[in-house]
Amino acid sequence: MPEQYDYAGEGVGFLRVRHADTPRVISSLRDYIDKGAWDMEYEDALLAYFRDVRVGHEKIGGLPWTEIDFIDDVKKAELEVLPRL
């Protein structure tokens, strides 16, 4: 991670956008969509939005959660996370 960041963490895929900021998030995504630039992390397409709009974060350390991308992740969630809820 570059040193200019105050925090490092995992983007868990939730983004709350104010109605008034909807045009800005669409604009940020539009360049990638129009270019067909699909080989990237989804956060890359939101960089212009993050630069233009003040965004916050929530600390989730210590809370039971896991990222689910593959079937093995579902098994992990069932065995390790679900019992902690």
Order of alpha helices (4+ residues) and beta strands (2+ residues): alpha-alpha-alpha-alpha
